[in-house]
Protein backbone atom coordinates (compact mmCIF):
# COMPACT_ATOMS: atom_id res chain seq x y z
CA UNK A 1 0.00 0.00 0.00
CA UNK A 2 1.11 3.58 -0.67
CA UNK A 3 2.29 5.33 2.48
CA UNK A 4 1.67 9.01 3.15
CA UNK A 5 3.67 11.02 5.68
CA UNK A 6 1.31 13.51 7.29
CA UNK A 7 2.43 16.73 8.93
CA UNK A 8 0.16 18.20 11.59
CA UNK A 9 2.42 20.89 13.00
CA UNK A 10 -0.21 23.62 12.72
CA UNK A 11 -3.57 23.45 14.48
CA UNK A 12 -6.39 22.94 11.97
CA UNK A 13 -4.08 22.11 9.07
CA UNK A 14 -2.61 18.89 7.76
CA UNK A 15 -0.42 18.29 4.72
CA UNK A 16 0.74 14.94 3.36
CA UNK A 17 3.58 13.76 1.16
CA UNK A 18 3.59 10.43 -0.63
CA UNK A 19 6.39 8.10 0.40
CA UNK A 20 7.13 5.92 -2.61
CA UNK A 21 10.01 4.30 -0.76
CA UNK A 22 10.95 4.48 2.91
CA UNK A 23 14.74 4.44 3.19
CA UNK A 24 15.15 4.75 6.95
CA UNK A 25 12.96 4.87 10.01
CA UNK A 26 13.64 4.83 13.73
CA UNK A 27 12.11 6.27 16.90
CA UNK A 28 13.79 9.28 18.50
CA UNK A 29 12.44 9.44 22.03
CA UNK A 30 8.70 9.75 21.57
CA UNK A 31 9.12 10.96 17.97
CA UNK A 32 9.39 9.18 14.65
CA UNK A 33 12.27 9.88 12.27
CA UNK A 34 11.66 8.83 8.69
CA UNK A 35 13.61 9.33 5.47
CA UNK A 36 11.67 8.63 2.31
CA UNK A 37 11.54 9.32 -1.41
CA UNK A 38 8.85 11.52 -2.93
CA UNK A 39 8.33 11.94 -6.70
CA UNK A 40 8.36 15.75 -6.50
CA UNK A 41 10.84 16.50 -3.74
CA UNK A 42 13.28 13.60 -3.88
CA UNK A 43 14.57 12.41 -0.54
CA UNK A 44 12.68 13.96 2.36
CA UNK A 45 13.51 13.81 6.06
CA UNK A 46 10.65 14.17 8.55
CA UNK A 47 10.66 14.14 12.34
CA UNK A 48 7.29 13.16 13.76
CA UNK A 49 5.79 14.01 10.41
CA UNK A 50 7.31 17.51 10.30
CA UNK A 51 9.45 18.03 7.22
CA UNK A 52 13.03 18.95 8.09
CA UNK A 53 14.74 18.97 4.70
CA UNK A 54 14.12 17.87 1.13
CA UNK A 55 16.56 17.39 -1.73
CA UNK A 56 14.43 19.44 -4.13
CA UNK A 57 13.92 22.73 -2.31
CA UNK A 58 16.53 22.89 0.45
CA UNK A 59 18.60 25.29 -1.65
CA UNK A 60 16.08 28.09 -1.06
CA UNK A 61 16.30 27.91 2.72
CA UNK A 62 20.07 27.45 2.83
CA UNK A 63 20.91 30.13 0.27
CA UNK A 64 18.74 32.77 1.89
CA UNK A 65 19.82 32.12 5.46
CA UNK A 66 23.48 32.24 4.38
CA UNK A 67 24.03 34.70 1.55
CA UNK A 68 21.78 37.49 2.84
CA UNK A 69 23.80 38.12 6.04
CA UNK A 70 27.19 37.37 4.49
CA UNK A 71 26.74 39.63 1.47
CA UNK A 72 25.00 42.34 3.51
CA UNK A 73 28.03 42.40 5.81
CA UNK A 74 30.53 42.25 2.97
CA UNK A 75 33.68 41.45 4.96
CA UNK A 76 32.90 38.19 6.75
CA UNK A 77 35.88 36.19 7.98
CA UNK A 78 34.36 34.03 10.71
CA UNK A 79 30.95 32.33 10.84
CA UNK A 80 29.17 30.33 13.53
CA UNK A 81 26.43 27.89 12.51
CA UNK A 82 24.28 26.63 15.38
CA UNK A 83 22.60 23.39 14.27
CA UNK A 84 22.55 22.60 10.59
CA UNK A 85 23.65 18.97 10.93
CA UNK A 86 22.54 18.16 7.37
CA UNK A 87 25.41 20.33 6.08
CA UNK A 88 23.37 22.52 3.73
CA UNK A 89 24.16 25.75 5.54
CA UNK A 90 27.80 24.78 5.76
CA UNK A 91 27.85 24.08 2.02
CA UNK A 92 26.70 27.62 1.25
CA UNK A 93 29.01 29.31 3.78
CA UNK A 94 32.20 27.67 2.48
CA UNK A 95 31.40 28.87 -1.02
CA UNK A 96 32.50 32.31 0.19
CA UNK A 97 36.23 32.50 -0.41
CA UNK A 98 36.62 35.34 2.10
CA UNK A 99 35.51 33.13 5.01
CA UNK A 100 38.54 31.94 6.94
CA UNK A 101 36.86 29.83 9.63
CA UNK A 102 33.46 28.19 10.05
CA UNK A 103 32.50 26.86 13.45
CA UNK A 104 29.51 24.53 13.33
CA UNK A 105 27.93 23.35 16.57
CA UNK A 106 25.66 20.31 16.30
CA UNK A 107 24.24 18.63 19.37
CA UNK A 108 24.06 15.15 17.84
CA UNK A 109 27.00 13.71 15.91
CA UNK A 110 24.64 11.06 14.59
CA UNK A 111 22.78 13.73 12.59
CA UNK A 112 25.98 14.60 10.73
CA UNK A 113 26.84 10.95 10.09
CA UNK A 114 23.29 10.17 9.00
CA UNK A 115 23.15 13.13 6.63
CA UNK A 116 26.47 12.31 5.01
CA UNK A 117 25.28 8.76 4.36
CA UNK A 118 21.67 9.31 3.33
CA UNK A 119 21.58 12.95 2.16
CA UNK A 120 25.03 13.50 0.61
CA UNK A 121 23.70 15.94 -1.99
CA UNK A 122 22.79 18.41 0.73
CA UNK A 123 26.29 18.86 2.16
CA UNK A 124 28.02 18.18 -1.18
CA UNK A 125 31.38 17.47 0.46
CA UNK A 126 31.35 20.57 2.69
CA UNK A 127 32.31 18.58 5.78
CA UNK A 128 35.74 18.02 4.19
CA UNK A 129 36.49 21.75 3.94
CA UNK A 130 39.64 22.53 5.99
CA UNK A 131 38.11 25.76 7.31
CA UNK A 132 35.48 23.81 9.25
CA UNK A 133 35.66 23.45 13.02
CA UNK A 134 32.92 20.92 13.83
CA UNK A 135 31.93 20.97 17.50
CA UNK A 136 29.59 18.32 18.88
CA UNK A 137 27.90 20.10 21.76
CA UNK A 138 24.72 21.80 22.87
CA UNK A 139 24.50 24.99 20.81
CA UNK A 140 23.03 27.10 23.60
CA UNK A 141 25.76 26.03 26.03
CA UNK A 142 28.48 26.62 23.46
CA UNK A 143 27.29 30.16 22.74
CA UNK A 144 27.05 30.84 26.47
CA UNK A 145 30.53 29.55 27.31
CA UNK A 146 32.77 30.21 24.30
CA UNK A 147 35.21 33.13 24.16
CA UNK A 148 35.23 33.13 20.35
CA UNK A 149 33.57 35.92 18.40
CA UNK A 150 32.10 35.89 14.89
CA UNK A 151 31.09 38.20 12.07
CA UNK A 152 27.92 36.25 11.35
CA UNK A 153 25.97 33.79 13.50
CA UNK A 154 23.41 31.58 11.70
CA UNK A 155 20.88 29.74 13.87
CA UNK A 156 19.67 26.79 11.78
CA UNK A 157 17.23 25.40 14.30
CA UNK A 158 14.19 23.18 14.27
CA UNK A 159 10.84 24.58 15.41
CA UNK A 160 10.69 25.77 19.05
CA UNK A 161 9.61 22.44 20.49
CA UNK A 162 11.75 19.82 22.21
CA UNK A 163 15.54 20.33 22.01
CA UNK A 164 15.18 23.29 19.65
CA UNK A 165 13.12 25.33 22.10
CA UNK A 166 16.13 26.75 23.96
CA UNK A 167 17.38 28.39 20.74
CA UNK A 168 14.39 30.75 20.78
CA UNK A 169 14.92 32.17 24.27
CA UNK A 170 15.99 35.66 25.32
CA UNK A 171 18.96 34.13 27.18
CA UNK A 172 20.25 32.42 24.05
CA UNK A 173 19.87 35.54 21.92
CA UNK A 174 21.66 37.58 24.56
CA UNK A 175 24.62 35.21 24.63
CA UNK A 176 24.71 35.15 20.82
CA UNK A 177 24.74 38.96 20.72
CA UNK A 178 27.84 39.00 22.92
CA UNK A 179 29.62 36.61 20.53
CA UNK A 180 29.26 38.97 17.55
CA UNK A 181 32.10 41.16 16.38
CA UNK A 182 31.27 44.88 15.92
CA UNK A 183 28.94 45.23 12.94
CA UNK A 184 28.13 41.52 13.02
CA UNK A 185 24.82 39.92 12.09
CA UNK A 186 22.66 37.31 13.83
CA UNK A 187 20.11 35.50 11.64
CA UNK A 188 17.50 32.96 12.71
CA UNK A 189 14.77 30.87 11.15
CA UNK A 190 11.40 31.97 12.49
CA UNK A 191 8.89 29.72 10.79
CA UNK A 192 5.92 30.72 8.67
CA UNK A 193 4.55 33.97 10.15
CA UNK A 194 1.04 33.46 8.77
CA UNK A 195 0.74 30.35 10.96
CA UNK A 196 3.48 30.92 13.56
CA UNK A 197 3.25 34.62 14.25
CA UNK A 198 4.05 34.37 17.94
CA UNK A 199 7.41 32.79 17.09
CA UNK A 200 8.45 35.77 15.00
CA UNK A 201 7.09 38.32 17.46
CA UNK A 202 8.97 36.69 20.34
CA UNK A 203 12.27 36.77 18.48
CA UNK A 204 11.76 40.36 17.34
CA UNK A 205 10.95 41.44 20.89
CA UNK A 206 14.24 39.95 22.10
CA UNK A 207 16.18 41.42 19.16
CA UNK A 208 14.70 44.84 19.90
CA UNK A 209 16.37 44.77 23.32
CA UNK A 210 19.71 43.65 21.91
CA UNK A 211 20.31 45.32 18.56
CA UNK A 212 20.19 48.81 17.10
CA UNK A 213 18.39 47.34 14.11
CA UNK A 214 16.12 44.33 14.01
CA UNK A 215 13.82 43.08 11.30
CA UNK A 216 13.09 39.97 9.28
CA UNK A 217 13.20 39.01 5.63
CA UNK A 218 11.22 36.42 3.70
CA UNK A 219 11.62 33.50 1.31
CA UNK A 220 9.11 30.97 0.00
CA UNK A 221 10.07 27.33 0.54
CA UNK A 222 7.46 25.04 -1.08
CA UNK A 223 7.46 22.27 1.53
CA UNK A 224 7.00 24.69 4.45
CA UNK A 225 3.28 25.28 4.01
CA UNK A 226 1.39 28.42 4.96
CA UNK A 227 3.19 31.14 3.01
CA UNK A 228 6.71 32.57 3.09
CA UNK A 229 9.19 31.79 5.84
CA UNK A 230 10.61 34.53 8.02
CA UNK A 231 14.29 34.89 8.89
CA UNK A 232 15.20 37.11 11.82
CA UNK A 233 17.92 39.70 11.20
CA UNK A 234 19.67 41.51 14.05
CA UNK A 235 22.67 43.87 13.87
CA UNK A 236 23.99 47.13 15.27
CA UNK A 237 24.82 48.40 11.77
CA UNK A 238 21.59 49.94 10.48
CA UNK A 239 22.98 50.22 6.94
CA UNK A 240 23.25 46.47 6.37
CA UNK A 241 19.64 45.81 5.38
CA UNK A 242 19.78 48.68 2.89
CA UNK A 243 22.91 47.77 0.92
CA UNK A 244 22.43 48.82 -2.69
CA UNK A 245 21.68 46.16 -5.29
CA UNK A 246 24.76 47.27 -7.24
CA UNK A 247 26.97 46.70 -4.20
CA UNK A 248 25.41 43.31 -3.52
CA UNK A 249 25.91 42.34 -7.17
CA UNK A 250 29.58 43.31 -6.98
CA UNK A 251 30.09 41.28 -3.81
CA UNK A 252 28.22 38.34 -5.33
CA UNK A 253 30.42 38.44 -8.43
CA UNK A 254 33.66 38.71 -6.44
CA UNK A 255 32.59 35.77 -4.26
CA UNK A 256 32.23 33.66 -7.40
CA UNK A 257 28.77 32.51 -6.40
CA UNK A 258 26.20 30.75 -8.56
CA UNK A 259 22.82 30.37 -6.88
CA UNK A 260 19.40 29.05 -7.80
CA UNK A 261 17.20 31.26 -5.61
CA UNK A 262 19.32 34.05 -4.19
CA UNK A 263 20.00 37.09 -6.37
CA UNK A 264 20.98 40.61 -5.32
CA UNK A 265 17.53 41.78 -6.40
CA UNK A 266 15.79 39.06 -4.36
CA UNK A 267 18.02 40.01 -1.41
CA UNK A 268 16.75 43.59 -1.35
CA UNK A 269 13.15 42.61 -2.08
CA UNK A 270 13.12 40.04 0.74
CA UNK A 271 13.15 42.90 3.28
CA UNK A 272 9.93 44.37 1.82
CA UNK A 273 7.35 42.95 4.23
CA UNK A 274 3.62 42.36 3.72
CA UNK A 275 1.36 44.25 6.06
CA UNK A 276 0.49 41.27 8.25
CA UNK A 277 4.18 40.51 8.83
CA UNK A 278 4.96 44.14 9.64
CA UNK A 279 2.13 44.06 12.17
CA UNK A 280 3.86 41.15 13.94
CA UNK A 281 7.07 43.19 14.11
CA UNK A 282 5.20 46.22 15.38
CA UNK A 283 3.59 44.06 18.06
CA UNK A 284 7.07 43.25 19.35
VEXDREN-2710 file (C-alpha; in Angstrom, 1 decimal):
% VEXDREN-2710
k/r/px/py/pz
1/UNK/0.0/0.0/0.0
2/UNK/1.1/3.6/-0.7
3/UNK/2.3/5.3/2.5
4/UNK/1.7/9.0/3.1
5/UNK/3.7/11.0/5.7
6/UNK/1.3/13.5/7.3
7/UNK/2.4/16.7/8.9
8/UNK/0.2/18.2/11.6
9/UNK/2.4/20.9/13.0
10/UNK/-0.2/23.6/12.7
11/UNK/-3.6/23.5/14.5
12/UNK/-6.4/22.9/12.0
13/UNK/-4.1/22.1/9.1
14/UNK/-2.6/18.9/7.8
15/UNK/-0.4/18.3/4.7
16/UNK/0.7/14.9/3.4
17/UNK/3.6/13.8/1.2
18/UNK/3.6/10.4/-0.6
19/UNK/6.4/8.1/0.4
20/UNK/7.1/5.9/-2.6
21/UNK/10.0/4.3/-0.8
22/UNK/10.9/4.5/2.9
23/UNK/14.7/4.4/3.2
24/UNK/15.2/4.8/6.9
25/UNK/13.0/4.9/10.0
26/UNK/13.6/4.8/13.7
27/UNK/12.1/6.3/16.9
28/UNK/13.8/9.3/18.5
29/UNK/12.4/9.4/22.0
30/UNK/8.7/9.8/21.6
31/UNK/9.1/11.0/18.0
32/UNK/9.4/9.2/14.6
33/UNK/12.3/9.9/12.3
34/UNK/11.7/8.8/8.7
35/UNK/13.6/9.3/5.5
36/UNK/11.7/8.6/2.3
37/UNK/11.5/9.3/-1.4
38/UNK/8.8/11.5/-2.9
39/UNK/8.3/11.9/-6.7
40/UNK/8.4/15.8/-6.5
41/UNK/10.8/16.5/-3.7
42/UNK/13.3/13.6/-3.9
43/UNK/14.6/12.4/-0.5
44/UNK/12.7/14.0/2.4
45/UNK/13.5/13.8/6.1
46/UNK/10.7/14.2/8.6
47/UNK/10.7/14.1/12.3
48/UNK/7.3/13.2/13.8
49/UNK/5.8/14.0/10.4
50/UNK/7.3/17.5/10.3
51/UNK/9.5/18.0/7.2
52/UNK/13.0/18.9/8.1
53/UNK/14.7/19.0/4.7
54/UNK/14.1/17.9/1.1
55/UNK/16.6/17.4/-1.7
56/UNK/14.4/19.4/-4.1
57/UNK/13.9/22.7/-2.3
58/UNK/16.5/22.9/0.5
59/UNK/18.6/25.3/-1.7
60/UNK/16.1/28.1/-1.1
61/UNK/16.3/27.9/2.7
62/UNK/20.1/27.5/2.8
63/UNK/20.9/30.1/0.3
64/UNK/18.7/32.8/1.9
65/UNK/19.8/32.1/5.5
66/UNK/23.5/32.2/4.4
67/UNK/24.0/34.7/1.5
68/UNK/21.8/37.5/2.8
69/UNK/23.8/38.1/6.0
70/UNK/27.2/37.4/4.5
71/UNK/26.7/39.6/1.5
72/UNK/25.0/42.3/3.5
73/UNK/28.0/42.4/5.8
74/UNK/30.5/42.3/3.0
75/UNK/33.7/41.4/5.0
76/UNK/32.9/38.2/6.8
77/UNK/35.9/36.2/8.0
78/UNK/34.4/34.0/10.7
79/UNK/31.0/32.3/10.8
80/UNK/29.2/30.3/13.5
81/UNK/26.4/27.9/12.5
82/UNK/24.3/26.6/15.4
83/UNK/22.6/23.4/14.3
84/UNK/22.6/22.6/10.6
85/UNK/23.6/19.0/10.9
86/UNK/22.5/18.2/7.4
87/UNK/25.4/20.3/6.1
88/UNK/23.4/22.5/3.7
89/UNK/24.2/25.8/5.5
90/UNK/27.8/24.8/5.8
91/UNK/27.8/24.1/2.0
92/UNK/26.7/27.6/1.3
93/UNK/29.0/29.3/3.8
94/UNK/32.2/27.7/2.5
95/UNK/31.4/28.9/-1.0
96/UNK/32.5/32.3/0.2
97/UNK/36.2/32.5/-0.4
98/UNK/36.6/35.3/2.1
99/UNK/35.5/33.1/5.0
100/UNK/38.5/31.9/6.9
101/UNK/36.9/29.8/9.6
102/UNK/33.5/28.2/10.0
103/UNK/32.5/26.9/13.4
104/UNK/29.5/24.5/13.3
105/UNK/27.9/23.3/16.6
106/UNK/25.7/20.3/16.3
107/UNK/24.2/18.6/19.4
108/UNK/24.1/15.1/17.8
109/UNK/27.0/13.7/15.9
110/UNK/24.6/11.1/14.6
111/UNK/22.8/13.7/12.6
112/UNK/26.0/14.6/10.7
113/UNK/26.8/10.9/10.1
114/UNK/23.3/10.2/9.0
115/UNK/23.1/13.1/6.6
116/UNK/26.5/12.3/5.0
117/UNK/25.3/8.8/4.4
118/UNK/21.7/9.3/3.3
119/UNK/21.6/12.9/2.2
120/UNK/25.0/13.5/0.6
121/UNK/23.7/15.9/-2.0
122/UNK/22.8/18.4/0.7
123/UNK/26.3/18.9/2.2
124/UNK/28.0/18.2/-1.2
125/UNK/31.4/17.5/0.5
126/UNK/31.4/20.6/2.7
127/UNK/32.3/18.6/5.8
128/UNK/35.7/18.0/4.2
129/UNK/36.5/21.7/3.9
130/UNK/39.6/22.5/6.0
131/UNK/38.1/25.8/7.3
132/UNK/35.5/23.8/9.2
133/UNK/35.7/23.4/13.0
134/UNK/32.9/20.9/13.8
135/UNK/31.9/21.0/17.5
136/UNK/29.6/18.3/18.9
137/UNK/27.9/20.1/21.8
138/UNK/24.7/21.8/22.9
139/UNK/24.5/25.0/20.8
140/UNK/23.0/27.1/23.6
141/UNK/25.8/26.0/26.0
142/UNK/28.5/26.6/23.5
143/UNK/27.3/30.2/22.7
144/UNK/27.0/30.8/26.5
145/UNK/30.5/29.6/27.3
146/UNK/32.8/30.2/24.3
147/UNK/35.2/33.1/24.2
148/UNK/35.2/33.1/20.3
149/UNK/33.6/35.9/18.4
150/UNK/32.1/35.9/14.9
151/UNK/31.1/38.2/12.1
152/UNK/27.9/36.2/11.3
153/UNK/26.0/33.8/13.5
154/UNK/23.4/31.6/11.7
155/UNK/20.9/29.7/13.9
156/UNK/19.7/26.8/11.8
157/UNK/17.2/25.4/14.3
158/UNK/14.2/23.2/14.3
159/UNK/10.8/24.6/15.4
160/UNK/10.7/25.8/19.0
161/UNK/9.6/22.4/20.5
162/UNK/11.7/19.8/22.2
163/UNK/15.5/20.3/22.0
164/UNK/15.2/23.3/19.7
165/UNK/13.1/25.3/22.1
166/UNK/16.1/26.7/24.0
167/UNK/17.4/28.4/20.7
168/UNK/14.4/30.7/20.8
169/UNK/14.9/32.2/24.3
170/UNK/16.0/35.7/25.3
171/UNK/19.0/34.1/27.2
172/UNK/20.3/32.4/24.0
173/UNK/19.9/35.5/21.9
174/UNK/21.7/37.6/24.6
175/UNK/24.6/35.2/24.6
176/UNK/24.7/35.2/20.8
177/UNK/24.7/39.0/20.7
178/UNK/27.8/39.0/22.9
179/UNK/29.6/36.6/20.5
180/UNK/29.3/39.0/17.6
181/UNK/32.1/41.2/16.4
182/UNK/31.3/44.9/15.9
183/UNK/28.9/45.2/12.9
184/UNK/28.1/41.5/13.0
185/UNK/24.8/39.9/12.1
186/UNK/22.7/37.3/13.8
187/UNK/20.1/35.5/11.6
188/UNK/17.5/33.0/12.7
189/UNK/14.8/30.9/11.2
190/UNK/11.4/32.0/12.5
191/UNK/8.9/29.7/10.8
192/UNK/5.9/30.7/8.7
193/UNK/4.6/34.0/10.1
194/UNK/1.0/33.5/8.8
195/UNK/0.7/30.4/11.0
196/UNK/3.5/30.9/13.6
197/UNK/3.3/34.6/14.2
198/UNK/4.1/34.4/17.9
199/UNK/7.4/32.8/17.1
200/UNK/8.5/35.8/15.0
201/UNK/7.1/38.3/17.5
202/UNK/9.0/36.7/20.3
203/UNK/12.3/36.8/18.5
204/UNK/11.8/40.4/17.3
205/UNK/10.9/41.4/20.9
206/UNK/14.2/40.0/22.1
207/UNK/16.2/41.4/19.2
208/UNK/14.7/44.8/19.9
209/UNK/16.4/44.8/23.3
210/UNK/19.7/43.6/21.9
211/UNK/20.3/45.3/18.6
212/UNK/20.2/48.8/17.1
213/UNK/18.4/47.3/14.1
214/UNK/16.1/44.3/14.0
215/UNK/13.8/43.1/11.3
216/UNK/13.1/40.0/9.3
217/UNK/13.2/39.0/5.6
218/UNK/11.2/36.4/3.7
219/UNK/11.6/33.5/1.3
220/UNK/9.1/31.0/0.0
221/UNK/10.1/27.3/0.5
222/UNK/7.5/25.0/-1.1
223/UNK/7.5/22.3/1.5
224/UNK/7.0/24.7/4.5
225/UNK/3.3/25.3/4.0
226/UNK/1.4/28.4/5.0
227/UNK/3.2/31.1/3.0
228/UNK/6.7/32.6/3.1
229/UNK/9.2/31.8/5.8
230/UNK/10.6/34.5/8.0
231/UNK/14.3/34.9/8.9
232/UNK/15.2/37.1/11.8
233/UNK/17.9/39.7/11.2
234/UNK/19.7/41.5/14.1
235/UNK/22.7/43.9/13.9
236/UNK/24.0/47.1/15.3
237/UNK/24.8/48.4/11.8
238/UNK/21.6/49.9/10.5
239/UNK/23.0/50.2/6.9
240/UNK/23.2/46.5/6.4
241/UNK/19.6/45.8/5.4
242/UNK/19.8/48.7/2.9
243/UNK/22.9/47.8/0.9
244/UNK/22.4/48.8/-2.7
245/UNK/21.7/46.2/-5.3
246/UNK/24.8/47.3/-7.2
247/UNK/27.0/46.7/-4.2
248/UNK/25.4/43.3/-3.5
249/UNK/25.9/42.3/-7.2
250/UNK/29.6/43.3/-7.0
251/UNK/30.1/41.3/-3.8
252/UNK/28.2/38.3/-5.3
253/UNK/30.4/38.4/-8.4
254/UNK/33.7/38.7/-6.4
255/UNK/32.6/35.8/-4.3
256/UNK/32.2/33.7/-7.4
257/UNK/28.8/32.5/-6.4
258/UNK/26.2/30.7/-8.6
259/UNK/22.8/30.4/-6.9
260/UNK/19.4/29.0/-7.8
261/UNK/17.2/31.3/-5.6
262/UNK/19.3/34.1/-4.2
263/UNK/20.0/37.1/-6.4
264/UNK/21.0/40.6/-5.3
265/UNK/17.5/41.8/-6.4
266/UNK/15.8/39.1/-4.4
267/UNK/18.0/40.0/-1.4
268/UNK/16.8/43.6/-1.4
269/UNK/13.1/42.6/-2.1
270/UNK/13.1/40.0/0.7
271/UNK/13.2/42.9/3.3
272/UNK/9.9/44.4/1.8
273/UNK/7.4/43.0/4.2
274/UNK/3.6/42.4/3.7
275/UNK/1.4/44.3/6.1
276/UNK/0.5/41.3/8.2
277/UNK/4.2/40.5/8.8
278/UNK/5.0/44.1/9.6
279/UNK/2.1/44.1/12.2
280/UNK/3.9/41.2/13.9
281/UNK/7.1/43.2/14.1
282/UNK/5.2/46.2/15.4
283/UNK/3.6/44.1/18.1
284/UNK/7.1/43.3/19.4
END
